[in-house]
Amino acid sequence: QVQLVESGGNLVQPGGSLRLSCAASGSIFSINSMGWDLQAPGKERELVAAITNGGRTNYADSVKGRFTISRDNAKNTVYLQMNNLQPEDTAVYYCRADVVLSRSDSSAFRFWGQGTQVTVSS
């Protein structure tokens, strides 16, 4: 199957920066979209940013101008550079990938990482 392993979550002061990474491994033929979602305590999971294999990006309004998503297709890795972090950014951040498992079937399946905690506090 497919495994997504995230790293980079931490405690940071308001105005600080973090870079999250997520590497996908396993039975991967190709990966379509990759992205990051967040889930704050007591709230539903929501999109932060996504990027296609062609590099087209999509961001939540709340992070535009502060966060940048990128990916390394050769490494099956997606990154999230987070600048000017604010307390409302505090959440568990989940990586996701839409993976094509086989050359003979173009269907893509969504896989999730285990989540990494980002806490913004003074």
N, C-alpha and C positions, 0 to 999 in steps of 0.2 A: 504494500500500500504506500501511502504518501505521508511523510512527516514534515511538519513545519515547526521550526525551532526559533523562537524569538529571543532577543537579548537587547539590553540597553536601558531598560526601565530603572528608575532611581528616584531618590528624593532630591528636589532642586528648589532653589529659592525663586520667587517671582522675578520675571525678567531673564531668567536663565535659559539654557539650551540643553537639549538632549538629542541623541541620534539613536533611533531604534533600527534594529536589523532583524531580518527574518529569512532563513535559508530553508528551501524546500528540497527534500530528498526522497528517494524511493523509486517506485515504478512510474516514472514520468516520461511521456513522449514529448509533450510540449505544455506550456502554460499560457493561457490566454490572459485574463485580467488578474492582477495582484492588487492587494489593498490592505488598508488598516481600518478597523472599526474600534470604537471605544464603548465601554459600559461603565457608567458611574453608579455609585451605590443607589439602589432603589429606582433606577431608570432602565429603560430598554437600550439594547445595543444600537448604535447608530454609526453611520459612515463618517470616517474622517477624510480619507483620500483613497483614490484608486488610480491605477495606471495600466494601460493596455500593453500588449507585447510590442506595439508600434510606438509607444511612448506618449500616447494621449492621456492626459491627466484630468481628474475631476476632484474637487475639494468641497468640503462642507463650508458654508459661508463663514462660520465662526473661526476657521483656521486660515482662510485665504490671506496671503501676504505674510503669514508667520510660519507655516509648515510647508515643506517641500518633499514630495514623494519622488523616488527614483528607483530604478532597478538595473540589475546586471543580469541579462538574459543568459549569459554563458555560465553564471554561477547559480541560476535559479534563486536569486536573492533580491529582496525588496527592502528599501530603506525609507525611513521617515525622519527627516531633519526637522526638529521642532525648536523654533526660536521664540523669544519673548513669551515664555510660558507664564500662564496665569493660574491662580487657584482653581478656576472653573475647568481647567484642562485635566484636573486630577481624575483618574479613572484607570481601569484595566484596559490595556490596548491589545487587541487581537489582530494577528495577521491572518489573511485569507488568500487562497489561490484557487483559480479555476483551472483544473488540470485535465488535459487530454491524456488518457492512460495508454492508448494503443494507436498505432499507425492505421489500423483497419477500421477504427470507429472514432469519428470526430466529436463524439459527445464529451462535454467537459463536466467534471464533478468538482464541487467546492469542498475544500479542506480548510481546517482552522488550526491555528496554533493554540498553545495552552494559555496564552495571555501573559503580559508583563505589566507590572504595576508602575504607574507614573504618579508621583505625588508632588504637588507644587505648594510649598508652604514656607513661611518665614520662621 
